[in-house]
Amino acid sequence: MSFVSSLRAAWRRADSMLCVGLDPDPARLPACLSGRADALFEFCRAVIDATAPSVCAFKPQIAYFASQRAEDQLEALIAHIHSSHPGIPVILDAKRGDIGSTAEHYAREAFERYRADAVTLSPYMGYDSIEPYLGYPGRGAILLARTSNPGGSDLQALEVAPDPVLGAPAERLYERVARLAAGPWNRSSGELGLVVGATFPAELARVRSLAPELPLLVPGIGAQGGDIEAAVGAGASADGFGMIVNSSRAILYAGSGEGFAQAAAAAAIATRDALRAAARRAR
């Protein structure tokens, strides 16, 4: 099954657009896991098992594992998701971006080593830097367009010149990325998506208008302050789904004691329900 097809199935099966981001900070892990060599794995595994009924995807952030020399725990975690919660896509948040020959190795890392279903990429080196990822049938590539951080405006909001070949007017850089992803760059597999922050609902609506069929990975709710109602109203597709709305810290650290997984489950349910309600009002 393709990435987009599995994502659509997950949206409907769970009636959820919630994605739980797995960003395990050793300084914030509960005391009951202190001193364990596999603490990152066990923390994330417990959160995954508790929140799986409420999500459409999981998104492990590679840096939180690599900085602790815990890539083996990341591999084991993704394997656990596939075996214990089949049908829930795994998006490896790596934000890779490099020339084609190097990108081939990053693609192997994401899809062969970690066996992720999709990976986040920076598209700002052009099509040849993302093309190697599109050579993996059934796997997705989610391109940074309008990110949730304030500094994203430094470049993504710059105006770029008209492109007569593409048929594009003068527009913002993030708009050009969306136009390319929905058009000529999507020729290999139809498995592209876009990252657009919930902190910029007007830009989110603009990206949705340019890319009506693409899945949108939407960070920025919860700890970053993005508004669920505004984000869903701007970014949901015609069927009331279309978004992978990520929440990391607000769910991971909803509780700090031995009941951390149960607290995460409750936070996930509350967020899923808020997204459901907003989607129904937006239809």
C-alpha positions in Angstrom: 0.0 0.0 0.0 1.3 3.5 -0.8 2.1 6.0 1.9 -0.9 8.3 1.0 -3.2 5.3 0.8 -2.2 4.0 4.2 -2.5 7.5 5.6 -6.0 7.9 4.2 -6.9 4.5 5.7 -5.5 5.6 9.1 -7.5 8.9 9.0 -10.7 7.0 8.6 -10.0 4.0 10.8 -9.2 6.2 13.9 -11.4 9.2 12.7 -8.3 11.2 13.6 -5.8 13.6 12.1 -3.6 13.5 15.2 0.1 12.6 14.9 2.1 12.1 18.0 5.7 13.4 17.7 8.3 11.3 19.4 10.9 13.7 20.7 12.3 12.0 23.9 14.3 14.5 25.9 16.4 12.6 28.5 16.1 15.5 30.9 12.3 15.1 30.9 11.9 11.4 31.2 10.1 10.1 34.2 12.2 9.0 37.2 11.0 5.4 36.9 13.1 5.1 33.7 16.2 6.7 35.2 19.4 4.8 34.5 18.0 2.5 32.0 20.1 2.0 28.9 16.9 1.6 26.8 15.1 4.5 28.4 14.3 6.3 25.2 12.8 3.2 23.7 10.8 2.3 26.7 9.4 5.8 27.2 8.4 6.1 23.6 7.0 2.5 23.4 4.8 3.1 26.4 3.5 6.4 24.8 2.9 4.7 21.5 1.0 1.8 22.9 -1.2 4.2 25.0 -1.9 6.6 22.2 -2.1 4.3 19.2 -6.0 4.2 19.1 -6.1 8.0 18.8 -3.6 8.7 16.1 -3.2 8.6 12.3 0.6 8.6 12.4 3.7 8.7 14.6 6.6 11.0 13.9 9.9 10.2 15.6 12.5 13.0 15.4 15.9 11.4 14.5 18.0 14.0 16.3 16.7 13.1 19.8 18.0 9.6 19.3 21.2 10.3 17.4 22.4 12.8 20.0 22.2 10.0 22.6 23.9 7.4 20.3 20.5 5.6 20.4 19.8 5.0 16.7 19.4 1.3 17.6 16.5 2.3 19.9 14.9 4.3 17.0 15.2 1.3 14.7 13.6 -0.9 17.4 10.9 1.6 18.0 9.8 1.8 14.4 9.9 -2.0 14.2 7.6 -2.0 17.2 5.1 0.3 15.6 5.0 -1.8 12.5 4.5 -5.0 14.3 2.2 -4.0 17.2 0.2 -1.2 15.4 0.2 -2.2 11.8 -1.5 0.4 9.5 -0.2 3.4 11.4 2.3 5.2 9.2 5.7 6.3 10.6 7.1 9.6 9.5 10.8 10.0 10.1 11.4 13.6 10.9 14.9 14.1 9.6 14.6 17.2 7.3 17.3 16.0 5.0 18.5 18.0 2.1 21.6 17.4 0.0 22.8 16.7 -3.6 21.5 13.6 -5.4 24.4 11.2 -4.7 24.3 12.0 -1.0 20.5 12.0 -1.0 20.6 8.4 -2.2 22.3 7.4 1.0 19.9 9.4 3.2 17.0 7.7 1.4 18.5 4.3 2.2 18.9 5.4 5.8 15.2 6.4 6.1 13.6 3.6 4.1 16.0 0.6 4.4 17.6 1.1 7.7 14.8 2.6 9.7 11.9 1.4 7.5 10.0 4.6 7.8 6.9 5.1 5.7 7.8 8.7 4.9 10.5 11.2 5.7 10.6 15.0 6.0 12.9 16.8 3.6 14.2 20.3 2.8 13.4 21.0 -0.8 15.6 24.1 -1.2 18.4 22.4 -3.2 15.8 21.5 -5.9 14.2 18.5 -7.4 17.4 16.4 -7.8 17.8 16.5 -4.0 14.4 14.9 -3.4 14.3 12.6 -6.5 16.2 9.7 -4.8 13.5 9.4 -2.2 10.8 9.0 -4.8 12.5 5.8 -6.1 11.0 3.8 -3.2 7.5 2.7 -4.2 5.0 3.2 -1.4 7.1 5.6 0.6 6.4 9.3 1.1 8.5 12.5 1.1 7.1 15.5 3.0 8.7 18.8 2.0 9.2 21.8 4.2 7.0 24.7 2.8 6.0 27.1 5.6 7.4 26.0 8.9 6.0 26.8 12.3 9.1 28.5 13.7 9.3 32.4 13.6 12.6 32.3 11.6 10.9 30.5 8.8 9.8 33.9 7.5 13.4 34.9 6.8 13.4 32.9 3.6 10.1 31.2 3.1 8.2 34.4 2.8 10.5 36.0 0.2 9.0 36.9 -3.1 10.2 34.9 -6.1 10.0 35.9 -9.8 7.3 34.6 -12.1 8.2 31.3 -13.8 6.7 31.2 -17.4 7.6 27.5 -17.8 5.8 26.5 -14.7 3.1 29.0 -15.4 3.6 30.5 -11.9 3.1 34.2 -11.1 5.4 36.2 -8.7 4.7 34.6 -5.3 6.2 33.7 -2.0 8.9 31.0 -1.9 6.7 28.7 0.2 3.9 29.1 -2.4 6.4 28.1 -5.2 7.3 25.0 -3.2 3.7 24.0 -2.8 3.0 24.6 -6.5 6.0 22.4 -7.5 5.1 19.7 -5.1 1.5 19.5 -6.3 2.6 19.6 -10.0 5.9 18.7 -11.8 7.8 17.4 -8.8 5.0 14.8 -8.1 5.5 13.0 -11.3 7.5 10.0 -10.0 5.2 8.5 -7.4 2.4 10.8 -6.2 3.7 10.4 -2.7 4.6 14.0 -1.8 3.3 16.0 1.1 4.0 19.4 2.6 4.9 20.8 6.0 3.0 23.9 7.0 2.8 25.2 10.5 -0.4 25.7 12.5 1.1 29.0 13.7 0.4 30.5 10.2 -3.3 29.7 9.3 -3.5 32.2 6.5 -0.4 30.6 4.8 -1.8 27.2 5.6 -5.0 28.1 3.7 -3.0 29.3 0.8 -1.0 26.1 0.6 -4.2 24.1 0.7 -5.5 26.1 -2.3 -2.3 25.4 -4.3 -2.1 21.7 -3.3 -5.7 20.6 -2.7 -4.9 16.8 -2.8 -1.6 16.7 -0.9 -1.4 15.6 2.7 -0.2 18.4 5.0 2.0 17.7 8.0 1.0 20.5 10.4 3.2 21.1 13.5 2.7 23.9 15.9 -0.3 23.1 18.0 0.1 22.5 21.7 3.4 23.8 23.1 4.0 26.1 20.1 0.6 27.8 20.5 -1.1 27.0 17.2 -4.9 27.2 17.3 -6.7 24.0 16.4 -9.8 25.6 15.1 -8.0 28.0 12.8 -5.6 25.3 11.5 -8.3 22.8 10.7 -10.5 25.4 9.1 -7.5 26.5 6.9 -6.0 23.1 6.0 -8.5 20.3 6.0 -9.3 18.8 2.6 -12.8 18.5 1.2 -13.4 15.2 3.0 -12.6 16.6 6.4 -9.2 15.0 6.7 -6.0 15.8 4.7 -3.9 16.9 7.6 -1.4 15.2 9.9 -1.6 17.5 12.9 1.5 16.9 15.1 1.7 17.3 18.8 4.8 16.3 20.6 5.6 17.9 24.0 2.0 18.5 25.1 1.3 14.7 24.8 4.7 13.2 25.7 5.0 15.2 28.9 1.4 15.4 29.9 2.4 13.4 33.0 5.8 13.0 34.8 5.3 10.1 37.1 4.8 6.4 36.7 1.4 7.1 35.0 3.0 9.1 32.2 1.6 6.8 29.5 -1.9 7.1 30.8 -1.5 10.9 30.9 -0.3 10.9 27.3 -3.3 8.8 26.3 -5.7 11.3 27.9 -4.0 14.2 26.2 -4.1 12.4 22.9 -7.8 11.7 23.2 -8.5 15.3 24.1 -6.5 16.6 21.1 -8.0 14.1 18.7 -11.5 15.1 19.9 -10.7 18.8 19.4 -9.5 18.1 15.9 -12.6 16.0 15.1 -14.9 18.8 16.4 -13.1 21.4 14.4 -13.2 19.3 11.2 -16.9 18.8 11.5 -17.5 22.5 12.0 -15.3 23.3 9.0 -17.3 21.1 6.6 
